[in-house]
Amino acid sequence: MRRIVVESPYAGNVYEHIVYARRAMADCLARGEAPFASHLLYTQEGVLCDNIPEERELGIHAGFAWRDCACGIVFYVDYGWSRGMDAAWDLAWKRGQLPIIAVRTIGRNP
């Protein structure tokens, strides 16, 4: 299995975006990939608060640190691009940190 970093929106309609990110992870697993979505892990209650800018930045950078273990990044874009996704794209594409495996759509939540 290839280790894949999953990027999808989180801010805004958080509940809807969490459901979508879970669907994105399921999509990766169905493709034989091992997904990691830092925005689902680090934003759990008692870990980091996405509404506090310093904690949001800490979570983004912690997610970036995991990329050394991954084979690539997949962007799920049915809900558009977030600031965190833009930063991930910048690191992956412009700096050549990791290959971008795909930009995917799975449809908005049913």
Biopython code that builds the backbone (N, CA, C, O; Angstrom):
import numpy as np
from Bio.PDB.StructureBuilder import StructureBuilder

atoms = [
    (1, "MET", "N", (0.833, -1.191, 0.000)),
    (1, "MET", "CA", (0.000, 0.000, 0.000)),
    (1, "MET", "C", (0.871, 1.245, 0.000)),
    (1, "MET", "O", (1.867, 1.324, 0.718)),
    (2, "ARG", "N", (0.483, 2.206, -0.809)),
    (2, "ARG", "CA", (1.184, 3.495, -0.797)),
    (2, "ARG", "C", (0.607, 4.375, 0.303)),
    (2, "ARG", "O", (-0.610, 4.482, 0.452)),
    (3, "ARG", "N", (1.492, 5.006, 1.072)),
    (3, "ARG", "CA", (1.075, 5.960, 2.104)),
    (3, "ARG", "C", (0.757, 7.287, 1.424)),
    (3, "ARG", "O", (1.601, 7.857, 0.733)),
    (4, "ILE", "N", (-0.466, 7.773, 1.624)),
    (4, "ILE", "CA", (-0.951, 8.972, 0.950)),
    (4, "ILE", "C", (-1.414, 10.001, 1.967)),
    (4, "ILE", "O", (-2.139, 9.669, 2.905)),
    (5, "VAL", "N", (-1.003, 11.235, 1.787)),
    (5, "VAL", "CA", (-1.524, 12.353, 2.575)),
    (5, "VAL", "C", (-2.794, 12.844, 1.881)),
    (5, "VAL", "O", (-2.792, 13.123, 0.682)),
    (6, "VAL", "N", (-3.867, 12.943, 2.645)),
    (6, "VAL", "CA", (-5.149, 13.406, 2.117)),
    (6, "VAL", "C", (-5.320, 14.875, 2.464)),
    (6, "VAL", "O", (-5.195, 15.272, 3.622)),
    (7, "GLU", "N", (-5.609, 15.675, 1.446)),
    (7, "GLU", "CA", (-5.909, 17.095, 1.635)),
    (7, "GLU", "C", (-7.347, 17.338, 1.189)),
    (7, "GLU", "O", (-7.734, 16.986, 0.075)),
    (8, "SER", "N", (-8.129, 17.944, 2.077)),
    (8, "SER", "CA", (-9.498, 18.353, 1.772)),
    (8, "SER", "C", (-9.830, 19.509, 2.704)),
    (8, "SER", "O", (-9.156, 19.704, 3.714)),
    (9, "PRO", "N", (-10.871, 20.281, 2.370)),
    (9, "PRO", "CA", (-11.210, 21.430, 3.224)),
    (9, "PRO", "C", (-11.635, 20.990, 4.630)),
    (9, "PRO", "O", (-12.150, 19.888, 4.821)),
    (10, "TYR", "N", (-11.412, 21.855, 5.589)),
    (10, "TYR", "CA", (-11.880, 21.616, 6.961)),
    (10, "TYR", "C", (-12.692, 22.806, 7.457)),
    (10, "TYR", "O", (-13.813, 22.629, 7.935)),
    (11, "ALA", "N", (-12.150, 24.002, 7.352)),
    (11, "ALA", "CA", (-12.816, 25.204, 7.885)),
    (11, "ALA", "C", (-14.140, 25.448, 7.161)),
    (11, "ALA", "O", (-14.399, 24.885, 6.097)),
    (12, "GLY", "N", (-14.959, 26.290, 7.756)),
    (12, "GLY", "CA", (-16.266, 26.604, 7.178)),
    (12, "GLY", "C", (-17.312, 25.694, 7.790)),
    (12, "GLY", "O", (-17.516, 25.719, 9.004)),
    (13, "ASN", "N", (-17.975, 24.896, 6.977)),
    (13, "ASN", "CA", (-18.952, 23.930, 7.465)),
    (13, "ASN", "C", (-18.192, 22.696, 7.943)),
    (13, "ASN", "O", (-18.050, 21.716, 7.211)),
    (14, "VAL", "N", (-17.710, 22.759, 9.171)),
    (14, "VAL", "CA", (-16.807, 21.738, 9.694)),
    (14, "VAL", "C", (-17.435, 20.350, 9.655)),
    (14, "VAL", "O", (-16.785, 19.396, 9.227)),
    (15, "TYR", "N", (-18.678, 20.221, 10.090)),
    (15, "TYR", "CA", (-19.315, 18.899, 10.112)),
    (15, "TYR", "C", (-19.351, 18.302, 8.705)),
    (15, "TYR", "O", (-18.980, 17.144, 8.513)),
    (16, "GLU", "N", (-19.789, 19.076, 7.734)),
    (16, "GLU", "CA", (-19.865, 18.601, 6.355)),
    (16, "GLU", "C", (-18.484, 18.233, 5.821)),
    (16, "GLU", "O", (-18.334, 17.249, 5.097)),
    (17, "HIS", "N", (-17.486, 19.018, 6.179)),
    (17, "HIS", "CA", (-16.130, 18.751, 5.702)),
    (17, "HIS", "C", (-15.511, 17.529, 6.377)),
    (17, "HIS", "O", (-14.712, 16.822, 5.762)),
    (18, "ILE", "N", (-15.870, 17.275, 7.628)),
    (18, "ILE", "CA", (-15.396, 16.057, 8.298)),
    (18, "ILE", "C", (-15.984, 14.825, 7.615)),
    (18, "ILE", "O", (-15.272, 13.858, 7.344)),
    (19, "VAL", "N", (-17.277, 14.866, 7.341)),
    (19, "VAL", "CA", (-17.922, 13.749, 6.643)),
    (19, "VAL", "C", (-17.239, 13.530, 5.291)),
    (19, "VAL", "O", (-16.958, 12.394, 4.908)),
    (20, "TYR", "N", (-16.977, 14.619, 4.576)),
    (20, "TYR", "CA", (-16.325, 14.531, 3.268)),
    (20, "TYR", "C", (-14.914, 13.951, 3.389)),
    (20, "TYR", "O", (-14.531, 13.097, 2.590)),
    (21, "ALA", "N", (-14.143, 14.399, 4.371)),
    (21, "ALA", "CA", (-12.779, 13.898, 4.548)),
    (21, "ALA", "C", (-12.786, 12.408, 4.883)),
    (21, "ALA", "O", (-11.906, 11.670, 4.439)),
    (22, "ARG", "N", (-13.761, 11.965, 5.655)),
    (22, "ARG", "CA", (-13.877, 10.538, 5.946)),
    (22, "ARG", "C", (-14.181, 9.757, 4.673)),
    (22, "ARG", "O", (-13.642, 8.669, 4.469)),
    (23, "ARG", "N", (-15.031, 10.300, 3.824)),
    (23, "ARG", "CA", (-15.332, 9.669, 2.537)),
    (23, "ARG", "C", (-14.083, 9.626, 1.660)),
    (23, "ARG", "O", (-13.846, 8.647, 0.952)),
    (24, "ALA", "N", (-13.283, 10.699, 1.711)),
    (24, "ALA", "CA", (-12.037, 10.735, 0.938)),
    (24, "ALA", "C", (-11.082, 9.638, 1.418)),
    (24, "ALA", "O", (-10.439, 8.972, 0.607)),
    (25, "MET", "N", (-10.994, 9.455, 2.726)),
    (25, "MET", "CA", (-10.140, 8.392, 3.246)),
    (25, "MET", "C", (-10.650, 7.022, 2.803)),
    (25, "MET", "O", (-9.856, 6.153, 2.441)),
    (26, "ALA", "N", (-11.956, 6.828, 2.829)),
    (26, "ALA", "CA", (-12.532, 5.565, 2.372)),
    (26, "ALA", "C", (-12.232, 5.345, 0.890)),
    (26, "ALA", "O", (-11.968, 4.221, 0.465)),
    (27, "ASP", "N", (-12.272, 6.423, 0.110)),
    (27, "ASP", "CA", (-11.941, 6.327, -1.313)),
    (27, "ASP", "C", (-10.494, 5.882, -1.502)),
    (27, "ASP", "O", (-10.204, 5.033, -2.345)),
    (28, "CYS", "N", (-9.596, 6.456, -0.719)),
    (28, "CYS", "CA", (-8.182, 6.056, -0.792)),
    (28, "CYS", "C", (-8.027, 4.572, -0.447)),
    (28, "CYS", "O", (-7.340, 3.836, -1.155)),
    (29, "LEU", "N", (-8.658, 4.141, 0.626)),
    (29, "LEU", "CA", (-8.556, 2.740, 1.032)),
    (29, "LEU", "C", (-9.087, 1.818, -0.057)),
    (29, "LEU", "O", (-8.514, 0.758, -0.311)),
    (30, "ALA", "N", (-10.177, 2.216, -0.700)),
    (30, "ALA", "CA", (-10.747, 1.416, -1.787)),
    (30, "ALA", "C", (-9.788, 1.322, -2.979)),
    (30, "ALA", "O", (-9.870, 0.383, -3.771)),
    (31, "ARG", "N", (-8.890, 2.285, -3.103)),
    (31, "ARG", "CA", (-7.891, 2.294, -4.185)),
    (31, "ARG", "C", (-6.600, 1.583, -3.780)),
    (31, "ARG", "O", (-5.631, 1.562, -4.539)),
    (32, "GLY", "N", (-6.593, 1.005, -2.585)),
    (32, "GLY", "CA", (-5.404, 0.296, -2.125)),
    (32, "GLY", "C", (-4.352, 1.210, -1.532)),
    (32, "GLY", "O", (-3.177, 0.849, -1.478)),
    (33, "GLU", "N", (-4.759, 2.393, -1.086)),
    (33, "GLU", "CA", (-3.834, 3.363, -0.483)),
    (33, "GLU", "C", (-4.032, 3.393, 1.027)),
    (33, "GLU", "O", (-5.089, 3.022, 1.537)),
    (34, "ALA", "N", (-3.007, 3.838, 1.726)),
    (34, "ALA", "CA", (-3.060, 4.006, 3.179)),
    (34, "ALA", "C", (-3.100, 5.513, 3.464)),
    (34, "ALA", "O", (-2.055, 6.163, 3.474)),
    (35, "PRO", "N", (-4.297, 6.075, 3.696)),
    (35, "PRO", "CA", (-4.426, 7.524, 3.816)),
    (35, "PRO", "C", (-4.104, 8.051, 5.214)),
    (35, "PRO", "O", (-4.274, 7.358, 6.217)),
    (36, "PHE", "N", (-3.633, 9.301, 5.248)),
    (36, "PHE", "CA", (-3.433, 10.044, 6.494)),
    (36, "PHE", "C", (-4.007, 11.438, 6.285)),
    (36, "PHE", "O", (-3.612, 12.152, 5.364)),
    (37, "ALA", "N", (-4.937, 11.815, 7.144)),
    (37, "ALA", "CA", (-5.583, 13.129, 7.057)),
    (37, "ALA", "C", (-5.372, 13.856, 8.380)),
    (37, "ALA", "O", (-6.138, 13.673, 9.325)),
    (38, "SER", "N", (-4.340, 14.675, 8.441)),
    (38, "SER", "CA", (-3.990, 15.353, 9.693)),
    (38, "SER", "C", (-5.122, 16.239, 10.196)),
    (38, "SER", "O", (-5.294, 16.395, 11.404)),
    (39, "HIS", "N", (-5.896, 16.819, 9.282)),
    (39, "HIS", "CA", (-6.971, 17.712, 9.705)),
    (39, "HIS", "C", (-8.101, 16.964, 10.411)),
    (39, "HIS", "O", (-8.885, 17.584, 11.129)),
    (40, "LEU", "N", (-8.200, 15.667, 10.227)),
    (40, "LEU", "CA", (-9.167, 14.881, 11.004)),
    (40, "LEU", "C", (-8.594, 14.479, 12.360)),
    (40, "LEU", "O", (-9.326, 14.393, 13.346)),
    (41, "LEU", "N", (-7.319, 14.240, 12.407)),
    (41, "LEU", "CA", (-6.679, 13.799, 13.647)),
    (41, "LEU", "C", (-6.436, 14.951, 14.616)),
    (41, "LEU", "O", (-6.817, 14.872, 15.784)),
    (42, "TYR", "N", (-5.811, 16.007, 14.143)),
    (42, "TYR", "CA", (-5.370, 17.080, 15.032)),
    (42, "TYR", "C", (-6.491, 17.995, 15.493)),
    (42, "TYR", "O", (-6.310, 18.731, 16.463)),
    (43, "THR", "N", (-7.632, 17.978, 14.839)),
    (43, "THR", "CA", (-8.739, 18.856, 15.228)),
    (43, "THR", "C", (-9.726, 18.182, 16.162)),
    (43, "THR", "O", (-10.760, 18.761, 16.495)),
    (44, "GLN", "N", (-9.421, 16.969, 16.588)),
    (44, "GLN", "CA", (-10.309, 16.311, 17.542)),
    (44, "GLN", "C", (-10.294, 17.059, 18.868)),
    (44, "GLN", "O", (-9.306, 17.696, 19.234)),
    (45, "GLU", "N", (-11.407, 16.966, 19.574)),
    (45, "GLU", "CA", (-11.531, 17.650, 20.858)),
    (45, "GLU", "C", (-10.384, 17.271, 21.789)),
    (45, "GLU", "O", (-10.073, 16.093, 21.965)),
    (46, "GLY", "N", (-9.766, 18.282, 22.378)),
    (46, "GLY", "CA", (-8.671, 18.054, 23.309)),
    (46, "GLY", "C", (-7.298, 18.028, 22.667)),
    (46, "GLY", "O", (-6.293, 17.905, 23.369)),
    (47, "VAL", "N", (-7.232, 18.143, 21.326)),
    (47, "VAL", "CA", (-5.939, 18.140, 20.649)),
    (47, "VAL", "C", (-5.591, 19.571, 20.242)),
    (47, "VAL", "O", (-4.816, 20.231, 20.934)),
    (48, "LEU", "N", (-6.143, 20.061, 19.142)),
    (48, "LEU", "CA", (-5.936, 21.446, 18.707)),
    (48, "LEU", "C", (-7.271, 22.059, 18.320)),
    (48, "LEU", "O", (-8.198, 21.350, 17.930)),
    (49, "CYS", "N", (-7.365, 23.368, 18.428)),
    (49, "CYS", "CA", (-8.576, 24.096, 18.042)),
    (49, "CYS", "C", (-8.310, 24.847, 16.745)),
    (49, "CYS", "O", (-7.464, 25.740, 16.703)),
    (50, "ASP", "N", (-9.020, 24.492, 15.704)),
    (50, "ASP", "CA", (-8.819, 25.095, 14.384)),
    (50, "ASP", "C", (-9.179, 26.574, 14.365)),
    (50, "ASP", "O", (-8.740, 27.305, 13.477)),
    (51, "ASN", "N", (-9.973, 27.024, 15.332)),
    (51, "ASN", "CA", (-10.382, 28.434, 15.390)),
    (51, "ASN", "C", (-9.349, 29.335, 16.043)),
    (51, "ASN", "O", (-9.503, 30.556, 16.031)),
    (52, "ILE", "N", (-8.316, 28.766, 16.605)),
    (52, "ILE", "CA", (-7.228, 29.542, 17.211)),
    (52, "ILE", "C", (-6.082, 29.534, 16.204)),
    (52, "ILE", "O", (-5.484, 28.486, 15.963)),
    (53, "PRO", "N", (-5.765, 30.698, 15.608)),
    (53, "PRO", "CA", (-4.780, 30.734, 14.512)),
    (53, "PRO", "C", (-3.459, 30.030, 14.821)),
    (53, "PRO", "O", (-2.924, 29.328, 13.963)),
    (54, "GLU", "N", (-2.930, 30.204, 16.024)),
    (54, "GLU", "CA", (-1.654, 29.583, 16.363)),
    (54, "GLU", "C", (-1.769, 28.057, 16.370)),
    (54, "GLU", "O", (-0.866, 27.354, 15.917)),
    (55, "GLU", "N", (-2.899, 27.557, 16.893)),
    (55, "GLU", "CA", (-3.093, 26.108, 16.924)),
    (55, "GLU", "C", (-3.347, 25.569, 15.523)),
    (55, "GLU", "O", (-2.893, 24.472, 15.197)),
    (56, "ARG", "N", (-4.064, 26.318, 14.690)),
    (56, "ARG", "CA", (-4.288, 25.909, 13.299)),
    (56, "ARG", "C", (-2.953, 25.779, 12.568)),
    (56, "ARG", "O", (-2.719, 24.791, 11.871)),
    (57, "GLU", "N", (-2.081, 26.772, 12.725)),
    (57, "GLU", "CA", (-0.768, 26.732, 12.074)),
    (57, "GLU", "C", (0.061, 25.556, 12.589)),
    (57, "GLU", "O", (0.746, 24.886, 11.817)),
    (58, "LEU", "N", (-0.006, 25.312, 13.887)),
    (58, "LEU", "CA", (0.722, 24.177, 14.464)),
    (58, "LEU", "C", (0.244, 22.871, 13.837)),
    (58, "LEU", "O", (1.057, 22.014, 13.490)),
    (59, "GLY", "N", (-1.068, 22.717, 13.690)),
    (59, "GLY", "CA", (-1.616, 21.514, 13.069)),
    (59, "GLY", "C", (-1.192, 21.363, 11.625)),
    (59, "GLY", "O", (-0.865, 20.261, 11.183)),
    (60, "ILE", "N", (-1.194, 22.471, 10.878)),
    (60, "ILE", "CA", (-0.766, 22.429, 9.478)),
    (60, "ILE", "C", (0.688, 21.980, 9.381)),
    (60, "ILE", "O", (1.023, 21.131, 8.556)),
    (61, "HIS", "N", (1.545, 22.543, 10.215)),
    (61, "HIS", "CA", (2.966, 22.191, 10.160)),
    (61, "HIS", "C", (3.222, 20.765, 10.662)),
    (61, "HIS", "O", (4.118, 20.084, 10.163)),
    (62, "ALA", "N", (2.442, 20.318, 11.640)),
    (62, "ALA", "CA", (2.575, 18.931, 12.097)),
    (62, "ALA", "C", (2.178, 17.974, 10.978)),
    (62, "ALA", "O", (2.813, 16.937, 10.787)),
    (63, "GLY", "N", (1.131, 18.326, 10.243)),
    (63, "GLY", "CA", (0.729, 17.512, 9.094)),
    (63, "GLY", "C", (1.817, 17.465, 8.038)),
    (63, "GLY", "O", (2.084, 16.414, 7.455)),
    (64, "PHE", "N", (2.449, 18.617, 7.794)),
    (64, "PHE", "CA", (3.541, 18.662, 6.814)),
    (64, "PHE", "C", (4.696, 17.753, 7.228)),
    (64, "PHE", "O", (5.351, 17.153, 6.375)),
    (65, "ALA", "N", (4.950, 17.647, 8.536)),
    (65, "ALA", "CA", (6.059, 16.824, 9.028)),
    (65, "ALA", "C", (5.866, 15.348, 8.678)),
    (65, "ALA", "O", (6.845, 14.628, 8.481)),
    (66, "TRP", "N", (4.625, 14.897, 8.600)),
    (66, "TRP", "CA", (4.336, 13.503, 8.262)),
    (66, "TRP", "C", (4.636, 13.181, 6.810)),
    (66, "TRP", "O", (4.739, 12.010, 6.445)),
    (67, "ARG", "N", (4.775, 14.186, 5.992)),
    (67, "ARG", "CA", (4.946, 13.958, 4.560)),
    (67, "ARG", "C", (6.225, 13.202, 4.223)),
    (67, "ARG", "O", (6.306, 12.560, 3.176)),
    (68, "ASP", "N", (7.218, 13.271, 5.090)),
    (68, "ASP", "CA", (8.454, 12.524, 4.824)),
    (68, "ASP", "C", (8.195, 11.019, 4.769)),
    (68, "ASP", "O", (8.963, 10.277, 4.156)),
    (69, "CYS", "N", (7.121, 10.572, 5.404)),
    (69, "CYS", "CA", (6.781, 9.147, 5.434)),
    (69, "CYS", "C", (5.850, 8.743, 4.298)),
    (69, "CYS", "O", (5.600, 7.553, 4.105)),
    (70, "ALA", "N", (5.333, 9.706, 3.547)),
    (70, "ALA", "CA", (4.310, 9.422, 2.536)),
    (70, "ALA", "C", (4.913, 9.300, 1.142)),
    (70, "ALA", "O", (6.014, 9.781, 0.873)),
    (71, "CYS", "N", (4.164, 8.646, 0.272)),
    (71, "CYS", "CA", (4.550, 8.504, -1.134)),
    (71, "CYS", "C", (4.043, 9.680, -1.965)),
    (71, "CYS", "O", (4.590, 9.970, -3.029)),
    (72, "GLY", "N", (3.013, 10.348, -1.490)),
    (72, "GLY", "CA", (2.453, 11.454, -2.254)),
    (72, "GLY", "C", (1.232, 12.050, -1.586)),
    (72, "GLY", "O", (0.848, 11.661, -0.483)),
    (73, "ILE", "N", (0.635, 12.997, -2.275)),
    (73, "ILE", "CA", (-0.506, 13.748, -1.756)),
    (73, "ILE", "C", (-1.664, 13.637, -2.740)),
    (73, "ILE", "O", (-1.475, 13.667, -3.956)),
    (74, "VAL", "N", (-2.861, 13.508, -2.189)),
    (74, "VAL", "CA", (-4.079, 13.525, -2.984)),
    (74, "VAL", "C", (-4.950, 14.664, -2.475)),
    (74, "VAL", "O", (-5.186, 14.789, -1.274)),
    (75, "PHE", "N", (-5.428, 15.496, -3.404)),
    (75, "PHE", "CA", (-6.294, 16.624, -3.078)),
    (75, "PHE", "C", (-7.726, 16.284, -3.481)),
    (75, "PHE", "O", (-7.989, 15.965, -4.640)),
    (76, "TYR", "N", (-8.645, 16.351, -2.532)),
    (76, "TYR", "CA", (-10.071, 16.141, -2.792)),
    (76, "TYR", "C", (-10.740, 17.514, -2.815)),
    (76, "TYR", "O", (-10.708, 18.247, -1.826)),
    (77, "VAL", "N", (-11.344, 17.851, -3.949)),
    (77, "VAL", "CA", (-11.690, 19.256, -4.206)),
    (77, "VAL", "C", (-13.168, 19.537, -4.464)),
    (77, "VAL", "O", (-13.498, 20.618, -4.952)),
    (78, "ASP", "N", (-14.061, 18.610, -4.156)),
    (78, "ASP", "CA", (-15.484, 18.864, -4.395)),
    (78, "ASP", "C", (-16.014, 20.077, -3.630)),
    (78, "ASP", "O", (-16.999, 20.686, -4.047)),
    (79, "TYR", "N", (-15.378, 20.429, -2.528)),
    (79, "TYR", "CA", (-15.771, 21.603, -1.738)),
    (79, "TYR", "C", (-14.782, 22.759, -1.911)),
    (79, "TYR", "O", (-14.765, 23.689, -1.105)),
    (80, "GLY", "N", (-13.975, 22.701, -2.943)),
    (80, "GLY", "CA", (-13.031, 23.773, -3.216)),
    (80, "GLY", "C", (-11.700, 23.560, -2.510)),
    (80, "GLY", "O", (-11.389, 22.481, -2.006)),
    (81, "TRP", "N", (-10.925, 24.654, -2.499)),
    (81, "TRP", "CA", (-9.577, 24.646, -1.931)),
    (81, "TRP", "C", (-9.540, 25.534, -0.694)),
    (81, "TRP", "O", (-9.983, 26.682, -0.730)),
    (82, "SER", "N", (-9.011, 24.995, 0.399)),
    (82, "SER", "CA", (-8.851, 25.780, 1.624)),
    (82, "SER", "C", (-7.452, 26.402, 1.660)),
    (82, "SER", "O", (-6.595, 26.087, 0.834)),
    (83, "ARG", "N", (-7.244, 27.274, 2.616)),
    (83, "ARG", "CA", (-5.921, 27.876, 2.801)),
    (83, "ARG", "C", (-4.867, 26.814, 3.108)),
    (83, "ARG", "O", (-3.739, 26.885, 2.620)),
    (84, "GLY", "N", (-5.247, 25.835, 3.916)),
    (84, "GLY", "CA", (-4.320, 24.741, 4.230)),
    (84, "GLY", "C", (-3.985, 23.905, 3.015)),
    (84, "GLY", "O", (-2.848, 23.459, 2.858)),
    (85, "MET", "N", (-4.972, 23.686, 2.146)),
    (85, "MET", "CA", (-4.730, 22.934, 0.913)),
    (85, "MET", "C", (-3.813, 23.722, -0.015)),
    (85, "MET", "O", (-2.934, 23.151, -0.660)),
    (86, "ASP", "N", (-4.020, 25.028, -0.077)),
    (86, "ASP", "CA", (-3.134, 25.871, -0.889)),
    (86, "ASP", "C", (-1.688, 25.771, -0.398)),
    (86, "ASP", "O", (-0.756, 25.682, -1.198)),
    (87, "ALA", "N", (-1.515, 25.787, 0.914)),
    (87, "ALA", "CA", (-0.165, 25.678, 1.481)),
    (87, "ALA", "C", (0.442, 24.311, 1.159)),
    (87, "ALA", "O", (1.631, 24.210, 0.856)),
    (88, "ALA", "N", (-0.376, 23.265, 1.227)),
    (88, "ALA", "CA", (0.106, 21.918, 0.906)),
    (88, "ALA", "C", (0.499, 21.824, -0.568)),
    (88, "ALA", "O", (1.513, 21.213, -0.904)),
    (89, "TRP", "N", (-0.297, 22.425, -1.439)),
    (89, "TRP", "CA", (0.011, 22.437, -2.875)),
    (89, "TRP", "C", (1.334, 23.159, -3.107)),
    (89, "TRP", "O", (2.176, 22.704, -3.881)),
    (90, "ASP", "N", (1.503, 24.294, -2.425)),
    (90, "ASP", "CA", (2.728, 25.078, -2.575)),
    (90, "ASP", "C", (3.948, 24.241, -2.199)),
    (90, "ASP", "O", (4.935, 24.215, -2.935)),
    (91, "LEU", "N", (3.884, 23.561, -1.060)),
    (91, "LEU", "CA", (5.014, 22.732, -0.641)),
    (91, "LEU", "C", (5.260, 21.581, -1.603)),
    (91, "LEU", "O", (6.404, 21.269, -1.933)),
    (92, "ALA", "N", (4.192, 20.960, -2.046)),
    (92, "ALA", "CA", (4.341, 19.792, -2.902)),
    (92, "ALA", "C", (4.793, 20.154, -4.305)),
    (92, "ALA", "O", (5.710, 19.531, -4.838)),
    (93, "TRP", "N", (4.175, 21.132, -4.897)),
    (93, "TRP", "CA", (4.421, 21.452, -6.306)),
    (93, "TRP", "C", (5.614, 22.389, -6.486)),
    (93, "TRP", "O", (6.561, 22.070, -7.205)),
    (94, "LYS", "N", (5.560, 23.525, -5.839)),
    (94, "LYS", "CA", (6.591, 24.540, -6.065)),
    (94, "LYS", "C", (7.920, 24.163, -5.443)),
    (94, "LYS", "O", (8.972, 24.503, -5.985)),
    (95, "ARG", "N", (7.896, 23.469, -4.322)),
    (95, "ARG", "CA", (9.144, 23.110, -3.657)),
    (95, "ARG", "C", (9.554, 21.673, -3.918)),
    (95, "ARG", "O", (10.638, 21.247, -3.519)),
    (96, "GLY", "N", (8.694, 20.932, -4.584)),
    (96, "GLY", "CA", (9.028, 19.552, -4.930)),
    (96, "GLY", "C", (9.150, 18.626, -3.749)),
    (96, "GLY", "O", (9.904, 17.654, -3.805)),
    (97, "GLN", "N", (8.416, 18.906, -2.660)),
    (97, "GLN", "CA", (8.545, 18.068, -1.476)),
    (97, "GLN", "C", (8.001, 16.660, -1.709)),
    (97, "GLN", "O", (8.634, 15.684, -1.307)),
    (98, "LEU", "N", (6.858, 16.542, -2.341)),
    (98, "LEU", "CA", (6.252, 15.240, -2.605)),
    (98, "LEU", "C", (5.535, 15.280, -3.935)),
    (98, "LEU", "O", (5.091, 16.343, -4.368)),
    (99, "PRO", "N", (5.418, 14.156, -4.580)),
    (99, "PRO", "CA", (4.619, 14.160, -5.807)),
    (99, "PRO", "C", (3.136, 14.314, -5.486)),
    (99, "PRO", "O", (2.644, 13.789, -4.487)),
    (100, "ILE", "N", (2.451, 15.024, -6.328)),
    (100, "ILE", "CA", (1.005, 15.117, -6.226)),
    (100, "ILE", "C", (0.464, 13.928, -7.007)),
    (100, "ILE", "O", (0.606, 13.859, -8.228)),
    (101, "ILE", "N", (-0.145, 13.013, -6.310)),
    (101, "ILE", "CA", (-0.647, 11.804, -6.937)),
    (101, "ILE", "C", (-1.866, 12.138, -7.792)),
    (101, "ILE", "O", (-1.984, 11.677, -8.928)),
    (102, "ALA", "N", (-2.779, 12.951, -7.233)),
    (102, "ALA", "CA", (-3.995, 13.261, -7.985)),
    (102, "ALA", "C", (-4.753, 14.404, -7.332)),
    (102, "ALA", "O", (-4.608, 14.696, -6.145)),
    (103, "VAL", "N", (-5.561, 15.030, -8.158)),
    (103, "VAL", "CA", (-6.616, 15.921, -7.691)),
    (103, "VAL", "C", (-7.904, 15.162, -8.003)),
    (103, "VAL", "O", (-8.217, 14.902, -9.165)),
    (104, "ARG", "N", (-8.646, 14.811, -6.954)),
    (104, "ARG", "CA", (-9.792, 13.918, -7.115)),
    (104, "ARG", "C", (-11.112, 14.582, -6.735)),
    (104, "ARG", "O", (-11.164, 15.534, -5.955)),
    (105, "THR", "N", (-12.168, 14.038, -7.319)),
    (105, "THR", "CA", (-13.527, 14.397, -6.921)),
    (105, "THR", "C", (-14.272, 13.100, -6.617)),
    (105, "THR", "O", (-14.112, 12.097, -7.311)),
    (106, "ILE", "N", (-15.073, 13.143, -5.584)),
    (106, "ILE", "CA", (-15.916, 11.987, -5.212)),
    (106, "ILE", "C", (-17.366, 12.442, -5.057)),
    (106, "ILE", "O", (-18.216, 11.662, -4.628)),
    (107, "GLY", "N", (-17.650, 13.686, -5.398)),
    (107, "GLY", "CA", (-18.990, 14.227, -5.243)),
    (107, "GLY", "C", (-19.218, 14.754, -3.841)),
    (107, "GLY", "O", (-18.617, 14.285, -2.875)),
    (108, "ARG", "N", (-20.080, 15.718, -3.751)),
    (108, "ARG", "CA", (-20.432, 16.248, -2.424)),
    (108, "ARG", "C", (-21.172, 15.201, -1.618)),
    (108, "ARG", "O", (-21.678, 14.224, -2.170)),
    (109, "ASN", "N", (-21.236, 15.404, -0.327)),
    (109, "ASN", "CA", (-21.884, 14.438, 0.561)),
    (109, "ASN", "C", (-23.345, 14.230, 0.156)),
    (109, "ASN", "O", (-24.051, 15.172, -0.201)),
    (110, "PRO", "N", (-23.772, 12.974, 0.223)),
    (110, "PRO", "CA", (-25.186, 12.689, -0.109)),
    (110, "PRO", "C", (-26.140, 13.282, 0.902)),
    (110, "PRO", "O", (-27.355, 13.132, 0.766)),
]
sb = StructureBuilder()
sb.init_structure("model")
sb.init_model(0)
sb.init_chain("A")
sb.init_seg("    ")
for serial, (resi, resn, name, xyz) in enumerate(atoms, 1):
    if name == "N":
        sb.init_residue(resn, " ", resi, " ")
    sb.init_atom(name, np.array(xyz, "f"), 0.0, 1.0, " ", f" {name:<3s}", serial, name[0])
structure = sb.get_structure()
